[in-house]
């Protein structure tokens, strides 16, 4: 298991449990995200608070998960990115693909304000 999930005010939060999000976890991420998305949540926040390193294969799995989510009318956003990971998201323009929030509280408030 790579994700720990909880519900916060009707929004599903999926915390990544590994400090190094790399190739060895990318398939597991996709499988767990498909199972979560199949439950039909409206919004998912992926919490990176424990992640210190992420590689391209893991980011590819994130994009794959997002495509599956969009097809199932689910929105995915990311929260708690370390500075280096946030810079990487910006560098490869994933900040244009994923909504990024500094923390869970701000994400929940923004999502609930747009409902």
N, CA and C atoms as a LAMMPS dump frame, in Angstrom:
ITEM: TIMESTEP
0
ITEM: NUMBER OF ATOMS
345
ITEM: BOX BOUNDS ff ff ff
-5.0000000000000000e+02 5.0000000000000000e+02
-5.0000000000000000e+02 5.0000000000000000e+02
-5.0000000000000000e+02 5.0000000000000000e+02
ITEM: ATOMS id mol type element x y z
1 1 1 N 0.839 -1.179 0
2 1 2 C 0 0 0
3 1 3 C 0.886 1.244 0
4 2 1 N 0.608 2.125 -0.927
5 2 2 C 1.406 3.347 -1.047
6 2 3 C 0.609 4.574 -0.601
7 3 1 N -0.734 4.446 -0.533
8 3 2 C -1.594 5.571 -0.178
9 3 3 C -2.39 5.268 1.09
10 4 1 N -2.507 6.282 1.92
11 4 2 C -3.388 6.218 3.075
12 4 3 C -4.466 7.276 2.845
13 5 1 N -5.725 6.866 2.878
14 5 2 C -6.792 7.814 2.544
15 5 3 C -7.643 8.149 3.76
16 6 1 N -8.16 9.361 3.739
17 6 2 C -9.171 9.78 4.704
18 6 3 C -10.074 10.809 4.038
19 7 1 N -11.218 11.017 4.64
20 7 2 C -12.188 11.957 4.106
21 7 3 C -12.15 13.223 4.951
22 8 1 N -12.061 14.378 4.297
23 8 2 C -12.071 15.657 5.001
24 8 3 C -13.136 16.532 4.367
25 9 1 N -14.246 16.685 5.076
26 9 2 C -15.313 17.575 4.613
27 9 3 C -15.818 17.174 3.22
28 10 1 N -15.934 15.866 2.984
29 10 2 C -16.437 15.375 1.707
30 10 3 C -15.401 15.264 0.609
31 11 1 N -14.146 15.564 0.933
32 11 2 C -13.069 15.488 -0.06
33 11 3 C -12.11 14.372 0.35
34 12 1 N -11.797 13.497 -0.595
35 12 2 C -10.91 12.375 -0.31
36 12 3 C -9.457 12.847 -0.351
37 13 1 N -8.723 12.579 0.713
38 13 2 C -7.304 12.934 0.785
39 13 3 C -6.505 11.638 0.747
40 14 1 N -5.573 11.542 -0.208
41 14 2 C -4.731 10.349 -0.364
42 14 3 C -3.285 10.748 -0.081
43 15 1 N -2.784 10.315 1.065
44 15 2 C -1.421 10.647 1.466
45 15 3 C -0.453 9.592 0.935
46 16 1 N 0.582 10.055 0.232
47 16 2 C 1.623 9.144 -0.252
48 16 3 C 2.509 8.794 0.938
49 17 1 N 2.7 7.509 1.194
50 17 2 C 3.375 7.058 2.41
51 17 3 C 4.88 6.86 2.266
52 18 1 N 5.414 6.948 1.05
53 18 2 C 6.838 6.671 0.847
54 18 3 C 7.624 7.974 0.673
55 19 1 N 8.851 8.025 1.205
56 19 2 C 9.656 9.241 1.026
57 19 3 C 10.242 9.367 -0.382
58 20 1 N 10.452 8.226 -1.056
59 20 2 C 10.978 8.243 -2.42
60 20 3 C 9.926 7.677 -3.368
61 21 1 N 9.283 8.566 -4.107
62 21 2 C 8.248 8.167 -5.057
63 21 3 C 8.917 7.927 -6.405
64 22 1 N 9.185 6.656 -6.7
65 22 2 C 9.957 6.342 -7.903
66 22 3 C 9.33 5.192 -8.686
67 23 1 N 10.084 4.684 -9.647
68 23 2 C 9.611 3.635 -10.548
69 23 3 C 9.014 2.445 -9.794
70 24 1 N 9.648 2.052 -8.691
71 24 2 C 9.162 0.865 -7.98
72 24 3 C 7.779 1.067 -7.363
73 25 1 N 7.341 2.319 -7.186
74 25 2 C 6.01 2.573 -6.642
75 25 3 C 5.003 3.05 -7.68
76 26 1 N 5.448 3.336 -8.899
77 26 2 C 4.553 3.966 -9.88
78 26 3 C 3.37 3.068 -10.271
79 27 1 N 3.588 1.786 -10.475
80 27 2 C 2.486 0.887 -10.831
81 27 3 C 1.505 0.731 -9.673
82 28 1 N 2.043 0.677 -8.47
83 28 2 C 1.196 0.577 -7.283
84 28 3 C 0.34 1.835 -7.128
85 29 1 N 0.938 3.002 -7.396
86 29 2 C 0.174 4.248 -7.336
87 29 3 C -0.991 4.197 -8.319
88 30 1 N -0.709 3.817 -9.552
89 30 2 C -1.773 3.767 -10.561
90 30 3 C -2.896 2.815 -10.125
91 31 1 N -2.536 1.645 -9.634
92 31 2 C -3.54 0.658 -9.223
93 31 3 C -4.389 1.189 -8.066
94 32 1 N -3.748 1.804 -7.086
95 32 2 C -4.5 2.324 -5.947
96 32 3 C -5.355 3.525 -6.338
97 33 1 N -4.846 4.366 -7.229
98 33 2 C -5.628 5.52 -7.683
99 33 3 C -6.852 5.071 -8.481
100 34 1 N -6.707 4.052 -9.326
101 34 2 C -7.852 3.525 -10.079
102 34 3 C -8.916 3.026 -9.098
103 35 1 N -8.49 2.297 -8.069
104 35 2 C -9.446 1.784 -7.075
105 35 3 C -10.149 2.939 -6.357
106 36 1 N -9.418 3.991 -6.045
107 36 2 C -10.007 5.158 -5.377
108 36 3 C -10.978 5.87 -6.322
109 37 1 N -10.546 6.102 -7.549
110 37 2 C -11.384 6.821 -8.524
111 37 3 C -12.648 6.03 -8.836
112 38 1 N -12.552 4.708 -8.841
113 38 2 C -13.721 3.867 -9.091
114 38 3 C -14.796 4.019 -8.01
115 39 1 N -14.44 4.572 -6.859
116 39 2 C -15.412 4.842 -5.796
117 39 3 C -16.187 6.137 -6.072
118 40 1 N -15.826 6.822 -7.154
119 40 2 C -16.514 8.027 -7.643
120 40 3 C -16.467 9.243 -6.703
121 41 1 N -15.297 9.541 -6.115
122 41 2 C -15.236 10.794 -5.353
123 41 3 C -15.256 11.973 -6.323
124 42 1 N -15.765 13.093 -5.883
125 42 2 C -15.782 14.294 -6.733
126 42 3 C -14.393 14.931 -6.778
127 43 1 N -13.706 14.945 -5.632
128 43 2 C -12.385 15.571 -5.519
129 43 3 C -11.429 14.674 -4.751
130 44 1 N -10.178 14.635 -5.236
131 44 2 C -9.112 13.913 -4.543
132 44 3 C -7.95 14.871 -4.361
133 45 1 N -7.415 14.912 -3.144
134 45 2 C -6.173 15.641 -2.876
135 45 3 C -5.076 14.607 -2.67
136 46 1 N -3.995 14.739 -3.409
137 46 2 C -2.851 13.849 -3.211
138 46 3 C -1.846 14.598 -2.352
139 47 1 N -1.59 14.049 -1.176
140 47 2 C -0.753 14.686 -0.163
141 47 3 C 0.687 14.187 -0.276
142 48 1 N 1.581 15.109 -0.595
143 48 2 C 3.002 14.801 -0.762
144 48 3 C 3.826 15.117 0.482
145 49 1 N 3.2 15.293 1.641
146 49 2 C 3.937 15.76 2.824
147 49 3 C 5.081 14.838 3.235
148 50 1 N 4.996 13.544 2.966
149 50 2 C 6.069 12.613 3.341
150 50 3 C 7.077 12.377 2.223
151 51 1 N 6.813 12.93 1.038
152 51 2 C 7.653 12.655 -0.134
153 51 3 C 8.824 13.641 -0.194
154 52 1 N 10.022 13.089 -0.291
155 52 2 C 11.226 13.913 -0.392
156 52 3 C 11.837 13.87 -1.788
157 53 1 N 11.487 12.831 -2.556
158 53 2 C 12.049 12.651 -3.895
159 53 3 C 10.971 12.056 -4.791
160 54 1 N 10.911 12.534 -6.022
161 54 2 C 9.969 11.968 -6.99
162 54 3 C 10.68 11.867 -8.339
163 55 1 N 10.443 10.773 -9.062
164 55 2 C 11.079 10.632 -10.377
165 55 3 C 10.033 10.689 -11.487
166 56 1 N 10.511 10.679 -12.718
167 56 2 C 9.627 10.878 -13.875
168 56 3 C 8.606 9.754 -14.03
169 57 1 N 8.957 8.527 -13.686
170 57 2 C 7.997 7.431 -13.835
171 57 3 C 6.828 7.604 -12.867
172 58 1 N 7.109 8.09 -11.686
173 58 2 C 6.045 8.332 -10.714
174 58 3 C 5.157 9.483 -11.188
175 59 1 N 5.782 10.518 -11.721
176 59 2 C 4.998 11.636 -12.255
177 59 3 C 4.14 11.18 -13.434
178 60 1 N 4.673 10.275 -14.239
179 60 2 C 3.89 9.703 -15.334
180 60 3 C 2.68 8.951 -14.808
181 61 1 N 2.859 8.23 -13.706
182 61 2 C 1.741 7.521 -13.087
183 61 3 C 0.702 8.514 -12.555
184 62 1 N 1.169 9.652 -12.067
185 62 2 C 0.25 10.702 -11.604
186 62 3 C -0.593 11.22 -12.775
187 63 1 N 0.063 11.47 -13.903
188 63 2 C -0.651 11.973 -15.085
189 63 3 C -1.641 10.919 -15.585
190 64 1 N -1.236 9.659 -15.59
191 64 2 C -2.136 8.566 -15.98
192 64 3 C -3.365 8.536 -15.072
193 65 1 N -3.125 8.69 -13.781
194 65 2 C -4.222 8.702 -12.813
195 65 3 C -5.158 9.875 -13.078
196 66 1 N -4.581 11.016 -13.414
197 66 2 C -5.395 12.198 -13.707
198 66 3 C -6.269 11.969 -14.94
199 67 1 N -5.715 11.36 -15.978
200 67 2 C -6.495 11.078 -17.182
201 67 3 C -7.676 10.167 -16.859
202 68 1 N -7.421 9.152 -16.044
203 68 2 C -8.491 8.24 -15.635
204 68 3 C -9.532 8.993 -14.801
205 69 1 N -9.059 9.87 -13.929
206 69 2 C -9.963 10.651 -13.082
207 69 3 C -10.855 11.559 -13.918
208 70 1 N -10.264 12.257 -14.867
209 70 2 C -11.033 13.174 -15.719
210 70 3 C -12.123 12.404 -16.461
211 71 1 N -11.784 11.228 -16.967
212 71 2 C -12.76 10.407 -17.675
213 71 3 C -13.9 9.97 -16.753
214 72 1 N -13.629 9.958 -15.442
215 72 2 C -14.642 9.552 -14.458
216 72 3 C -15.194 10.742 -13.668
217 73 1 N -14.975 11.948 -14.189
218 73 2 C -15.503 13.186 -13.592
219 73 3 C -15.024 13.42 -12.163
220 74 1 N -13.751 13.129 -11.916
221 74 2 C -13.12 13.365 -10.619
222 74 3 C -11.99 14.361 -10.808
223 75 1 N -11.895 15.329 -9.915
224 75 2 C -10.796 16.298 -9.947
225 75 3 C -9.696 15.852 -8.993
226 76 1 N -8.435 16.031 -9.426
227 76 2 C -7.283 15.72 -8.577
228 76 3 C -6.454 16.977 -8.417
229 77 1 N -6.067 17.252 -7.174
230 77 2 C -5.139 18.342 -6.868
231 77 3 C -4.046 17.772 -5.975
232 78 1 N -2.938 18.496 -5.86
233 78 2 C -1.846 18.054 -4.996
234 78 3 C -1.622 19.077 -3.891
235 79 1 N -1.169 18.568 -2.742
236 79 2 C -0.911 19.427 -1.592
237 79 3 C 0.415 19.064 -0.943
238 80 1 N 0.932 20.001 -0.179
239 80 2 C 2.128 19.783 0.65
240 80 3 C 3.36 19.354 -0.15
241 81 1 N 3.608 20.025 -1.269
242 81 2 C 4.814 19.72 -2.044
243 81 3 C 6.033 20.363 -1.385
244 82 1 N 7.103 19.585 -1.248
245 82 2 C 8.374 20.155 -0.807
246 82 3 C 8.837 21.143 -1.881
247 83 1 N 9.653 22.091 -1.496
248 83 2 C 10.095 23.133 -2.426
249 83 3 C 10.705 22.552 -3.692
250 84 1 N 11.594 21.569 -3.549
251 84 2 C 12.236 20.957 -4.726
252 84 3 C 11.216 20.288 -5.647
253 85 1 N 10.246 19.621 -5.056
254 85 2 C 9.237 18.937 -5.856
255 85 3 C 8.309 19.961 -6.514
256 86 1 N 7.969 21.012 -5.796
257 86 2 C 7.15 22.086 -6.383
258 86 3 C 7.885 22.706 -7.566
259 87 1 N 9.2 22.935 -7.412
260 87 2 C 9.998 23.488 -8.515
261 87 3 C 10.007 22.548 -9.713
262 88 1 N 10.074 21.248 -9.455
263 88 2 C 10.042 20.264 -10.54
264 88 3 C 8.688 20.304 -11.251
265 89 1 N 7.6 20.353 -10.498
266 89 2 C 6.269 20.467 -11.105
267 89 3 C 6.201 21.688 -12.008
268 90 1 N 6.769 22.8 -11.547
269 90 2 C 6.754 24.033 -12.336
270 90 3 C 7.628 23.891 -13.577
271 91 1 N 8.816 23.333 -13.405
272 91 2 C 9.765 23.172 -14.507
273 91 3 C 9.17 22.347 -15.648
274 92 1 N 8.505 21.264 -15.311
275 92 2 C 7.948 20.406 -16.362
276 92 3 C 6.472 20.706 -16.625
277 93 1 N 6.022 21.827 -16.092
278 93 2 C 4.699 22.398 -16.351
279 93 3 C 3.538 21.546 -15.827
280 94 1 N 3.808 20.704 -14.846
281 94 2 C 2.709 19.965 -14.229
282 94 3 C 1.841 20.882 -13.378
283 95 1 N 2.357 22.078 -13.073
284 95 2 C 1.537 23.055 -12.354
285 95 3 C 0.396 23.57 -13.235
286 96 1 N 0.485 23.331 -14.534
287 96 2 C -0.596 23.683 -15.458
288 96 3 C -1.621 22.552 -15.558
289 97 1 N -1.224 21.364 -15.117
290 97 2 C -2.071 20.176 -15.215
291 97 3 C -2.777 19.896 -13.881
292 98 1 N -2.017 20.025 -12.79
293 98 2 C -2.558 19.782 -11.454
294 98 3 C -2.705 21.108 -10.717
295 99 1 N -3.811 21.28 -10.046
296 99 2 C -3.953 22.415 -9.13
297 99 3 C -3.091 22.092 -7.908
298 100 1 N -2.285 23.049 -7.478
299 100 2 C -1.374 22.845 -6.362
300 100 3 C -1.784 23.766 -5.216
301 101 1 N -1.919 23.178 -4.035
302 101 2 C -2.231 23.933 -2.826
303 101 3 C -1.108 23.744 -1.808
304 102 1 N -0.866 24.758 -0.996
305 102 2 C 0.199 24.621 0
306 102 3 C -0.12 23.607 1.092
307 103 1 N -1.419 23.436 1.414
308 103 2 C -1.776 22.504 2.484
309 103 3 C -3.234 22.07 2.336
310 104 1 N -3.614 21.108 3.156
311 104 2 C -4.952 20.522 3.087
312 104 3 C -6.034 21.546 3.429
313 105 1 N -5.799 22.36 4.437
314 105 2 C -6.787 23.345 4.872
315 105 3 C -7.151 24.327 3.758
316 106 1 N -6.133 24.868 3.081
317 106 2 C -6.386 25.812 1.988
318 106 3 C -7.063 25.131 0.804
319 107 1 N -6.681 23.898 0.536
320 107 2 C -7.302 23.161 -0.573
321 107 3 C -8.787 22.926 -0.307
322 108 1 N -9.102 22.467 0.899
323 108 2 C -10.496 22.186 1.26
324 108 3 C -11.318 23.477 1.164
325 109 1 N -10.772 24.573 1.694
326 109 2 C -11.494 25.843 1.673
327 109 3 C -11.757 26.293 0.231
328 110 1 N -10.739 26.198 -0.629
329 110 2 C -10.901 26.63 -2.021
330 110 3 C -11.89 25.743 -2.766
331 111 1 N -11.781 24.447 -2.585
332 111 2 C -12.679 23.518 -3.289
333 111 3 C -14.12 23.741 -2.823
334 112 1 N -14.326 23.91 -1.533
335 112 2 C -15.683 24.133 -1.026
336 112 3 C -16.247 25.474 -1.457
337 113 1 N -15.383 26.462 -1.701
338 113 2 C -15.841 27.77 -2.182
339 113 3 C -16.255 27.722 -3.648
340 114 1 N -15.758 26.745 -4.405
341 114 2 C -16.089 26.665 -5.827
342 114 3 C -17.25 25.713 -6.099
343 115 1 N -17.719 25.042 -5.073
344 115 2 C -18.833 24.092 -5.254
345 115 3 C -20.161 24.808 -5.378
